[in-house]
Every structure is written in C-alpha cells, then in structure tokens.
Amino acid sequence: MKMILAISRGSFAALAGTLLIPMLAHAQEAGTPRLGLATGLVLSVVYGLVGILLLMIGYKIFEWITPFSVNDALSKDQNRAVGIVVGAIFIGVAIIVAAALG
C-alpha cells in the first residue's frame, strides 16, 4: 500500500512538473514586461469600459438602421422578437470586441 501511495505521489509530482515548467518558462520570457496587480486591475476596468462603450455604439447603430423605434418596440409593445434580435446583436458585438481586445 505504501508503495502504491509513493508511486502516486511521484506520478503527481512528475505530472505537475511537466505541466508547470513550460508555463513558467513562457510567463518569464526575456523581454516580456511584468505587470503588477494594480496595473492588471486598471487594464481590466479600462477594457471593460471600452467593451461596454462599443456595445452601446452597436446598439445605437442598430436602432439607427431600423425603420422603427427599437426602444418603443421593447418597452411599449414588449415585442419579444425585437428583444431576441437585440440580444443576438449584443452577443455578436461582444464576441467581436472580445476578439479585438484579447
């Protein structure tokens, strides 16, 4: 039983080492700037705000090209089809923004 446990620990250590060493080597490549926690948080907030701004611009463009008021169709008429299309546009724009910012 002790031998099986020793083999299991050795296998786990070998597997962990095999997976961690390339990741650490990649993370500390020469010439790669190291970002601190505060810088990473600031960049996340900035990218999030840029993404929200681009989603709003996409919505305004959709509202501009439709021959009816999207706001009225959503709020007054409660048109589910318009809501589904607006949701699909949000998802599509979000995928594009994520690919561009990523």
Backbone as CSV, one residue per row, in Angstrom:
resi,resn,N_x,N_y,N_z,CA_x,CA_y,CA_z,C_x,C_y,C_z
1,MET,0.825,-1.190,0.000,0.000,0.000,0.000,0.871,1.255,0.000
2,LYS,1.952,1.252,0.777,2.841,2.407,0.828,3.521,2.623,-0.511
3,MET,3.823,1.522,-1.199,4.487,1.656,-2.485,3.546,2.288,-3.519
4,ILE,2.281,1.902,-3.500,1.315,2.490,-4.426,1.150,3.969,-4.136
5,LEU,1.089,4.334,-2.866,0.969,5.730,-2.487,2.205,6.511,-2.911
6,ALA,3.388,5.917,-2.767,4.624,6.583,-3.175,4.654,6.774,-4.687
7,ILE,4.188,5.771,-5.426,4.154,5.899,-6.882,3.150,6.974,-7.278
8,SER,2.019,7.008,-6.598,1.012,8.015,-6.915,1.547,9.418,-6.662
9,ARG,2.246,9.598,-5.556,2.818,10.916,-5.261,3.885,11.272,-6.282
10,GLY,4.712,10.304,-6.639,5.756,10.558,-7.640,5.158,10.885,-8.995
11,SER,4.107,10.175,-9.364,3.457,10.444,-10.646,2.824,11.821,-10.651
12,PHE,2.207,12.181,-9.533,1.596,13.502,-9.442,2.651,14.591,-9.534
13,ALA,3.771,14.403,-8.860,4.842,15.398,-8.901,5.410,15.515,-10.309
14,ALA,5.572,14.387,-10.990,6.093,14.423,-12.353,5.109,15.120,-13.291
15,LEU,3.830,14.813,-13.124,2.808,15.445,-13.960,2.748,16.946,-13.697
16,ALA,2.770,17.334,-12.435,2.727,18.758,-12.090,3.957,19.476,-12.631
17,GLY,5.115,18.860,-12.506,6.337,19.457,-13.034,6.308,19.585,-14.544
18,THR,5.775,18.575,-15.199,5.689,18.602,-16.655,4.759,19.711,-17.136
19,LEU,3.706,19.962,-16.392,2.767,20.997,-16.796,3.213,22.393,-16.380
20,LEU,3.860,22.518,-15.236,4.212,23.840,-14.713,5.463,24.439,-15.349
21,ILE,6.437,23.613,-15.668,7.702,24.144,-16.183,7.515,24.922,-17.490
22,PRO,6.780,24.395,-18.482,6.583,25.211,-19.690,5.792,26.491,-19.436
23,MET,4.825,26.427,-18.522,4.053,27.633,-18.225,4.933,28.689,-17.575
24,LEU,5.783,28.288,-16.659,6.668,29.252,-16.007,7.686,29.812,-16.989
25,ALA,8.175,28.969,-17.870,9.137,29.441,-18.865,8.486,30.435,-19.811
26,HIS,7.253,30.165,-20.181,6.543,31.070,-21.075,6.218,32.385,-20.371
27,ALA,5.860,32.326,-19.103,5.476,33.527,-18.362,6.662,34.448,-18.121
28,GLN,7.879,33.891,-18.057,9.038,34.712,-17.742,10.008,34.783,-18.920
29,GLU,9.476,34.877,-20.140,10.332,35.006,-21.301,11.077,36.330,-21.242
30,ALA,12.238,36.349,-21.862,13.028,37.576,-21.894,12.306,38.624,-22.731
31,GLY,12.248,39.821,-22.245,11.619,40.905,-22.967,10.134,41.069,-22.664
32,THR,9.563,40.172,-21.901,8.157,40.281,-21.554,8.027,41.146,-20.309
33,PRO,7.297,42.268,-20.410,7.156,43.109,-19.218,6.252,42.442,-18.183
34,ARG,6.609,42.597,-16.933,5.799,42.032,-15.853,4.843,43.112,-15.372
35,LEU,3.579,42.758,-15.326,2.558,43.697,-14.874,2.203,43.387,-13.433
36,GLY,2.030,44.418,-12.647,1.626,44.238,-11.269,0.128,44.046,-11.162
37,LEU,-0.321,43.804,-9.958,-1.740,43.586,-9.710,-2.548,44.843,-10.014
38,ALA,-2.058,45.995,-9.593,-2.786,47.247,-9.821,-2.896,47.554,-11.312
39,THR,-1.828,47.328,-12.055,-1.856,47.565,-13.497,-2.845,46.636,-14.177
40,GLY,-2.860,45.384,-13.760,-3.806,44.433,-14.328,-5.251,44.806,-14.040
41,LEU,-5.515,45.269,-12.817,-6.874,45.698,-12.476,-7.303,46.923,-13.273
42,VAL,-6.390,47.881,-13.413,-6.709,49.087,-14.181,-6.985,48.733,-15.636
43,LEU,-6.156,47.860,-16.213,-6.370,47.452,-17.600,-7.689,46.703,-17.763
44,SER,-8.056,45.881,-16.793,-9.330,45.158,-16.852,-10.505,46.129,-16.835
45,VAL,-10.436,47.132,-15.990,-11.516,48.125,-15.917,-11.591,48.919,-17.223
46,VAL,-10.443,49.311,-17.749,-10.427,50.076,-18.998,-10.994,49.239,-20.138
47,TYR,-10.559,47.984,-20.262,-11.068,47.120,-21.328,-12.569,46.870,-21.149
48,GLY,-13.018,46.733,-19.922,-14.444,46.552,-19.674,-15.250,47.762,-20.104
49,LEU,-14.760,48.964,-19.771,-15.462,50.194,-20.171,-15.458,50.375,-21.683
50,VAL,-14.347,50.043,-22.321,-14.287,50.124,-23.785,-15.284,49.144,-24.399
51,GLY,-15.381,47.946,-23.840,-16.333,46.962,-24.340,-17.771,47.423,-24.190
52,ILE,-18.106,47.990,-23.043,-19.465,48.498,-22.826,-19.766,49.652,-23.782
53,LEU,-18.813,50.535,-23.983,-18.988,51.649,-24.914,-19.237,51.134,-26.331
54,LEU,-18.468,50.133,-26.756,-18.649,49.588,-28.095,-19.986,48.857,-28.230
55,LEU,-20.459,48.209,-27.162,-21.786,47.595,-27.195,-22.869,48.660,-27.354
56,MET,-22.727,49.765,-26.657,-23.712,50.847,-26.776,-23.699,51.449,-28.175
57,ILE,-22.525,51.597,-28.757,-22.428,52.116,-30.122,-23.086,51.142,-31.103
58,GLY,-22.864,49.843,-30.917,-23.510,48.844,-31.773,-25.020,48.896,-31.665
59,TYR,-25.537,49.083,-30.462,-26.987,49.202,-30.266,-27.531,50.447,-30.946
60,LYS,-26.820,51.564,-30.820,-27.278,52.807,-31.450,-27.267,52.684,-32.974
61,ILE,-26.273,52.002,-33.527,-26.243,51.780,-34.971,-27.421,50.917,-35.398
62,PHE,-27.726,49.871,-34.624,-28.883,49.025,-34.943,-30.178,49.827,-34.873
63,GLU,-30.297,50.676,-33.876,-31.502,51.496,-33.741,-31.605,52.502,-34.889
64,TRP,-30.474,52.977,-35.350,-30.446,53.946,-36.436,-30.863,53.322,-37.778
65,ILE,-30.473,52.044,-38.016,-30.767,51.436,-39.321,-32.151,50.801,-39.387
66,THR,-32.818,50.612,-38.262,-34.165,50.033,-38.295,-35.193,51.123,-38.584
67,PRO,-36.256,50.766,-39.318,-37.258,51.782,-39.672,-38.240,52.106,-38.541
68,PHE,-38.107,51.463,-37.398,-38.996,51.721,-36.267,-38.159,51.996,-35.026
69,SER,-38.791,52.477,-33.991,-38.085,52.755,-32.743,-37.911,51.451,-31.954
70,VAL,-36.679,51.066,-31.767,-36.390,49.835,-31.034,-36.797,49.992,-29.572
71,ASN,-36.584,51.163,-29.013,-36.962,51.395,-27.613,-38.473,51.245,-27.411
72,ASP,-39.258,51.811,-28.352,-40.714,51.678,-28.242,-41.147,50.225,-28.417
73,ALA,-40.519,49.528,-29.348,-40.881,48.130,-29.582,-40.561,47.270,-28.361
74,LEU,-39.499,47.608,-27.667,-39.122,46.820,-26.480,-39.938,47.209,-25.254
75,SER,-40.116,48.493,-25.024,-40.763,48.922,-23.776,-42.287,48.989,-23.875
76,LYS,-42.804,49.636,-24.906,-44.254,49.811,-25.001,-44.960,48.580,-25.577
77,ASP,-44.449,48.075,-26.706,-45.091,46.940,-27.368,-44.671,45.597,-26.772
78,GLN,-43.572,45.576,-26.056,-42.998,44.357,-25.482,-42.849,43.263,-26.542
79,ASN,-42.257,43.642,-27.648,-42.048,42.749,-28.780,-40.864,41.823,-28.482
80,ARG,-41.150,40.547,-28.293,-40.100,39.582,-27.943,-39.126,39.358,-29.084
81,ALA,-39.616,39.422,-30.318,-38.731,39.199,-31.462,-37.643,40.275,-31.532
82,VAL,-38.018,41.512,-31.271,-37.031,42.589,-31.266,-36.048,42.384,-30.123
83,GLY,-36.526,41.925,-28.983,-35.637,41.644,-27.859,-34.636,40.556,-28.173
84,ILE,-35.083,39.520,-28.874,-34.173,38.435,-29.247,-33.122,38.932,-30.232
85,VAL,-33.539,39.765,-31.192,-32.582,40.303,-32.167,-31.579,41.225,-31.473
86,VAL,-32.045,42.060,-30.555,-31.134,42.945,-29.825,-30.150,42.122,-28.993
87,GLY,-30.637,41.066,-28.354,-29.742,40.186,-27.601,-28.706,39.524,-28.492
88,ALA,-29.119,39.100,-29.685,-28.174,38.492,-30.632,-27.136,39.498,-31.101
89,ILE,-27.565,40.739,-31.290,-26.614,41.781,-31.688,-25.614,42.042,-30.568
90,PHE,-26.088,42.076,-29.317,-25.170,42.255,-28.185,-24.145,41.124,-28.139
91,ILE,-24.601,39.903,-28.317,-23.674,38.759,-28.279,-22.675,38.843,-29.425
92,GLY,-23.142,39.178,-30.624,-22.242,39.284,-31.760,-21.204,40.375,-31.588
93,VAL,-21.637,41.543,-31.142,-20.698,42.642,-30.916,-19.733,42.283,-29.784
94,ALA,-20.222,41.605,-28.750,-19.347,41.224,-27.634,-18.274,40.238,-28.083
95,ILE,-18.616,39.315,-28.968,-17.608,38.380,-29.482,-16.553,39.121,-30.285
96,ILE,-16.985,40.056,-31.109,-16.028,40.835,-31.905,-15.131,41.685,-31.019
97,VAL,-15.721,42.344,-30.009,-14.943,43.190,-29.091,-13.958,42.336,-28.288
98,ALA,-14.401,41.173,-27.827,-13.509,40.298,-27.064,-12.335,39.837,-27.922
99,ALA,-12.585,39.529,-29.183,-11.501,39.107,-30.062,-10.547,40.266,-30.359
100,ALA,-11.101,41.470,-30.487,-10.254,42.626,-30.787,-9.424,43.049,-29.582
101,LEU,-10.010,42.997,-28.383,-9.279,43.428,-27.188,-8.387,42.335,-26.616
102,GLY,-8.717,41.097,-26.908,-7.967,39.961,-26.343,-6.669,39.804,-26.995
